[in-house]
């Protein structure tokens, strides 16, 4: 193997890795907001909230129960047929990954919300905090803290799955690897290089997760 | 719209079902291989064999830390340059098995740790030999403890199998894309495809819930 071709392509590889990080990070963030919104609006006993709850259940089941590649294809190729507007690869990728992770994250946050004792909500009401203030200031920080472990896994999953958006020609790390393999006729070096970069990124997430756990354990977070 | 949909289904259902058949064949065979691989790795790692256990742990981390798409590219496009030439189907089967095996090894290692220590100690007290303890005490309990996570891994494997379409394995996603390219009909085939995946995965998870209650009936 001759890795000098890889050193010559260091700049595009770095750009590809940066795109992968940006796409994954943005999707985790946007999906997280959507997931929190789902988790906090699932309560209620009116007819409308019942319908809303059914919608969320179907949404979660659909996005957890189909391959991400199928979701990507449907949003990129099928959605424009119904909506009538073309969607660019980049926003389509962010949209798909965000909706996908929202489904998984809403399950994570639902579990962590369940483990917070109801007495805290009552106490917050007693001291006069509003519903949303209770959610944002009392529940949200604890939910984030309780869900660090499944969230580490989810972030790794999204980072790895973001390789699939190369299929709709977003120039992220995998796509850059394909381009280098095609241009230099050295697929071994190109794919080993991107595998190493992916492994570095996921390892960093694992390490960050452990550091976070230590902070949480000592009560500093 | 409805007429065209039903016409489409009648015309292309056989091909899509053939694709689904390949998806199911690849999924089930790679699931069996992945479970065997996962069990082997879990027991070797627990055995604390010098070098081998550590090397396997590192390998499992690499497989779990890189996208399956990149692993498939390595097997399909990079392996020929070191003299390993495999066709798309073989790459699909091997790739899915290795990826699944790494995850299954973690599932089984976790379940093995969850087997109550007292059961092993009690068996030792009764003078049962270590191999027999592993086979008759630890193994059965580990299997039933690992059912819920195993079902999750099986569902993950089914979803990952769609990625094989990128290296031209003739499974459901790639057959559907071919039909789309031939007919210029986009919505119906792709939505049908998504529906089929959903159905299969719902069936797997329903079956998983049934197996779970069956496997934990003694607890």
Contacts between the chains, C-beta under 8 A, distances in Angstrom:
chain1	res1	chain2	res2	distance
A	61	B	198	7.8
A	61	B	202	7.8
A	62	B	198	6.6
A	65	B	155	7.9
A	65	B	197	7.3
A	65	B	198	4.9
A	65	B	201	4.4
A	65	B	202	6.2
A	65	B	205	7.7
A	66	B	159	7.2
A	66	B	194	5.1
A	66	B	197	4.7
A	66	B	198	5.3
A	66	B	201	7.1
A	67	B	158	7.8
A	67	B	159	4.2
A	67	B	160	7.4
A	67	B	161	7.6
A	67	B	162	3.5
A	67	B	163	7.5
A	67	B	173	7.2
A	67	B	197	5.8
A	68	B	159	7.0
A	68	B	162	7.8
A	69	B	162	4.4
A	69	B	163	5.9
A	69	B	165	7.1
A	69	B	166	7.9
A	69	B	173	6.2
A	70	B	162	5.9
A	70	B	173	6.6
A	70	B	190	7.5
A	70	B	193	6.1
A	70	B	194	4.8
A	70	B	197	5.7
A	71	B	194	7.5
A	73	B	173	7.6
A	73	B	177	7.6
A	73	B	190	5.6
A	74	B	190	5.4
A	74	B	191	6.8
A	74	B	194	5.7
A	77	B	180	7.5
A	77	B	186	5.1
A	77	B	190	6.3
A	78	B	186	5.8
A	78	B	187	4.9
A	78	B	190	5.0
A	78	B	191	6.3
A	81	B	186	5.5
A	81	B	187	4.8
A	82	B	187	7.0
A	156	B	65	7.5
A	160	B	65	8.0
A	160	B	66	7.0
A	160	B	67	4.2
A	160	B	68	7.5
A	161	B	67	7.0
A	162	B	67	8.0
A	163	B	67	3.8
A	163	B	69	4.5
A	163	B	70	6.2
A	164	B	67	7.8
A	164	B	69	6.3
A	164	B	163	6.8
A	166	B	69	7.5
A	167	B	166	6.3
A	174	B	67	7.0
A	174	B	69	6.1
A	174	B	70	6.3
A	174	B	73	7.8
A	177	B	70	7.3
A	177	B	73	7.3
A	178	B	73	7.6
A	181	B	73	7.9
A	181	B	77	6.4
A	186	B	81	7.9
A	187	B	73	7.3
A	187	B	77	4.0
A	187	B	78	4.7
A	187	B	81	6.8
A	188	B	74	7.8
A	188	B	78	3.9
A	188	B	81	4.8
A	188	B	82	6.9
A	190	B	78	7.9
A	191	B	70	6.2
A	191	B	73	4.8
A	191	B	74	4.8
A	191	B	77	6.6
A	191	B	78	4.8
A	192	B	74	7.0
A	192	B	78	6.9
A	194	B	70	5.8
A	195	B	62	7.9
A	195	B	66	4.8
A	195	B	70	5.0
A	195	B	71	7.4
A	195	B	74	6.5
A	198	B	65	6.9
A	198	B	66	4.6
A	198	B	67	5.9
A	198	B	70	6.1
A	199	B	62	5.9
A	199	B	65	4.5
A	199	B	66	5.3
A	202	B	64	7.9
A	202	B	65	4.0
A	202	B	66	7.3
A	203	B	61	7.9
A	203	B	65	6.1
A	206	B	65	7.8
